[in-house]
Amino acid sequence: MNDVLSFDGFCAALVAELSLAATALQPSSRLVDDLRFDSLLTFELVLVIEDLAHAMLPEELIGQLVTLDDAYHVYWTRATQH
């Protein structure tokens, strides 16, 4: 199994890859409402998750990414399957 990132490690990777403000990242942070994600940033988030987890994500999961915790759960689930 790959080394699976903690929530904080996952957030650090997002800060580095997506230029997010680290101080705003909480598990309950809503991607669109709180973090101002648009469709392009959501797509980039999916690419980062795929890269970190070394797995492709099914398209239907994209609509389920509402909070940062949702994104971490998708990452964690995929990363621990390898």
MARPALO-133612 format. One record per atom (N, C-alpha, C, CB): residue in one letter; x, y, z. Coordinates in steps of 0.001 Angstrom, whole numbers, padded with zeros to 6 digits, always signed. Glycine has a CB too. Layout:
REM residues N
aXYZ;...
REM end
This chain:
REM residues 82
m+000848-001183+000000;m+000000+000000+000000;m+000889+001240+000000;m-000962+000002+001226;n+000451+002252-000727;n+001160+003530-000744;n+001043+004199+000616;n+000607+004454-001852;d+001920+005157+000871;d+001762+005964+002066;d+000546+006852+001859;d+003046+006808+002367;v-000439+006699+002708;v-001679+007459+002587;v-001544+008732+003414;v-002912+006615+003050;l-001858+009840+002812;l-001754+011132+003484;l-002831+011300+004540;l-001842+012260+002476;s-002479+011960+005616;s-003466+012380+006604;s-004287+013518+005985;s-002778+012831+007953;f-005346+013914+006668;f-006140+015039+006165;f-005261+016280+006005;f-007324+015339+007116;d-004405+016549+006998;d-003529+017717+006926;d-002548+017607+005765;d-002766+017889+008237;g-002007+016411+005535;g-001103+016196+004412;g-001814+016374+003085;g-000489+014813+004486;f-003052+015890+003013;f-003878+016058+001820;f-004099+017548+001546;f-005235+015327+001987;c-004430+018285+002602;c-004650+019732+002450;c-003367+020440+002013;c-005163+020341+003772;a-002240+020027+002559;a-000959+020630+002156;a-000702+020393+000673;a+000206+020054+002996;a-001039+019210+000191;a-000878+018916-001236;a-001801+019795-002072;a-001162+017429-001518;l-003029+020010-001603;l-003966+020866-002336;l-003481+022310-002356;l-005367+020790-001711;v-002949+022777-001233;v-002415+024143-001171;v-001303+024300-002208;v-001882+024471+000260;a-000419+023320-002273;a+000710+023382-003206;a+000252+023294-004655;a+001699+022262-002910;e-000676+022414-004941;e-001083+022172-006325;e-002126+023155-006846;e-001617+020784-006449;l-003009+023628-005973;l-004135+024456-006414;l-004053+025899-005942;l-005418+023858-005933;s-002983+026250-005266;s-002788+027622-004756;s-003942+028066-003856;s-002640+028606-005925;l-004320+027203-002936;l-005374+027541-001984;l-004765+028167-000738;l-006201+026291-001613;a-005569+028935-000017;a-005132+029506+001256;a-005260+028436+002337;a-005968+030778+001625;a-004166+028054+002936;a-004156+026975+003919;a-005035+027279+005126;a-002742+026710+004377;t-005151+028522+005503;t-005906+028873+006698;t-007400+028613+006536;t-005674+030326+007046;a-007877+028522+005317;a-009306+028341+005080;a-009726+026878+005011;a-009696+029029+003808;l-008791+025961+005070;l-009107+024560+004827;l-009502+023816+006102;l-007928+023875+004185;q-010752+023441+006160;q-011321+022660+007255;q-012112+021505+006640;q-012233+023550+008187;p-012283+020392+007363;p-013057+019289+006788;p-014449+019709+006310;p-013191+018186+007804;s-015072+020624+007024;s-016433+021052+006670;s-016466+022147+005611;s-017150+021535+007902;s-015304+022613+005151;s-015274+023660+004125;s-015961+023164+002864;s-013819+024090+003813;r-016950+023921+002411;r-017661+023569+001183;r-016868+024089+000002;r-019109+024146+001177;l-016660+023228-000971;l-015797+023570-002102;l-016293+024809-002833;l-015708+022400-003072;v-017565+024847-003169;v-018101+025967-003952;v-018389+027176-003068;v-019379+025542-004684;d-019143+026973-002001;d-019600+028099-001183;d-018501+028747-000349;d-020693+027643-000276;d-017623+027934+000245;d-016600+028479+001140;d-015268+028737+000438;d-016382+027537+002296;l-014869+027795-000424;l-013548+027890-001056;l-013603+028461-002469;l-012901+026526-001094;r-014804+028771-002934;r-015004+029424-004240;r-014510+028588-005421;r-014301+030761-004253;f-014682+027271-005324;f-014322+026404-006441;f-015294+026634-007587;f-014322+024914-006012;d-014770+026712-008784;d-015598+026714-009982;d-015383+025378-010682;d-015252+027925-010928;s-015948+025201-011868;s-015836+023902-012540;s-014392+023575-012900;s-016698+023882-013799;l-013601+024569-013262;l-012199+024320-013608;l-011400+023884-012376;l-011568+025582-014230;l-011582+024562-011270;l-010852+024199-010052;l-011305+022830-009538;l-011055+025273-008960;t-012577+022515-009699;t-013066+021182-009309;t-012412+020112-010175;t-014614+021101-009432;f-012296+020373-011465;f-011621+019434-012369;f-010160+019258-011955;f-011708+019928-013836;e-009495+020360-011623;e-008104+020288-011175;e-007989+019507-009863;e-007524+021702-011002;l-008961+019672-008970;l-008992+018911-007724;l-009055+017414-008020;l-010194+019340-006855;v-009907+017034-008944;v-010027+015621-009318;v-008690+015102-009848;v-011140+015428-010382;l-008014+015893-010666;l-006715+015472-011192;l-005694+015288-010075;l-006198+016492-012205;v-005707+016175-009094;v-004788+016058-007955;v-005108+014801-007154;v-004873+017313-007046;i-006391+014546-006901;i-006780+013345-006161;i-006325+012101-006914;i-008310+013310-005935;e-006550+012075-008225;e-006132+010927-009029;e-004621+010726-008949;e-006564+011110-010489;d-003890+011815-009008;d-002435+011724-008936;d-001969+011227-007568;d-001809+013082-009239;l-002542+011758-006510;l-002151+011359-005162;l-002531+009911-004854;l-002789+012285-004144;a-003692+009493-005350;a-004188+008150-005055;a-003704+007118-006066;a-005700+008153-005018;h-003100+007568-007146;h-002660+006672-008221;h-003824+005842-008740;h-001531+005748-007730;a-004975+006512-008926;a-006178+005832-009401;a-007071+006824-010129;a-006941+005171-008228;m-007772+006328-011119;m-008747+007154-011823;m-010040+007204-011009;m-009015+006603-013257;l-010716+008341-011060;l-011986+008488-010361;l-013134+008363-011356;l-012053+009841-009617;p-014186+007647-010998;p-015366+007606-011861;p-016001+008995-011939;p-016393+006565-011340;e-016504+009346-013107;e-017086+010681-013298;e-018218+010970-012326;e-017593+010828-014714;e-018988+009952-011948;e-020135+010189-011067;e-019711+010656-009675;e-020969+008922-010948;l-018464+010444-009296;l-017988+010911-007989;l-017804+012423-007948;l-016677+010230-007637;i-017577+013033-009090;i-017303+014470-009122;i-018456+015257-008504;i-017057+014937-010565;g-019681+014892-008806;g-020840+015586-008259;g-021037+015365-006773;g-022062+015160-008980;q-020361+014369-006215;q-020476+014078-004787;q-019463+014846-003947;q-020308+012597-004550;l-018588+015593-004588;l-017566+016359-003865;l-018161+017696-003441;l-016290+016576-004746;v-018703+017729-002245;v-019336+018947-001738;v-018415+019649-000748;v-020689+018622-001073;t-017813+018883+000151;t-016930+019464+001164;t-015502+018958+000963;t-017432+019122+002591;l-014593+019575+001654;l-013206+019131+001611;l-013085+017734+002209;l-012294+020120+002360;d-013898+017432+003204;d-013902+016093+003777;d-014362+015053+002755;d-014801+016052+005011;d-015330+015409+001905;d-015755+014509+000824;d-014577+014206-000098;d-016925+015133+000016;a-013826+015237-000453;a-012673+015061-001342;a-011631+014177-000685;a-012056+016420-001714;y-011383+014398+000610;y-010406+013567+001316;y-010883+012125+001392;y-010150+014114+002727;h-012159+011914+001653;h-012694+010556+001742;h-012529+009814+000406;h-014183+010594+002153;v-012796+010486-000699;v-012611+009874-002019;v-011144+009530-002216;v-013104+010819-003148;y-010259+010469-001885;y-008814+010202-001990;y-008435+008995-001129;y-007990+011452-001558;w-008828+009017+000155;w-008439+007966+001101;w-008943+006605+000646;w-008976+008280+002500;t-010185+006559+000193;t-010774+005301-000267;t-009974+004735-001439;t-012248+005510-000676;r-009645+005572-002403;r-008888+005110-003574;r-007444+004759-003200;r-008899+006188-004677;a-006837+005566-002347;a-005424+005343-001987;a-005234+004064-001181;a-004889+006532-001188;t-006219+003689-000387;t-006073+002491+000432;t-006462+001213-000309;t-006906+002623+001678;q-006965+001338-001518;q-007335+000163-002306;q-006132-000428-003023;q-008416+000521-003317;h-005007+000268-003026;h-003815-000219-003748;h-002899-000936-002796;h-003061+000938-004436;
REM end
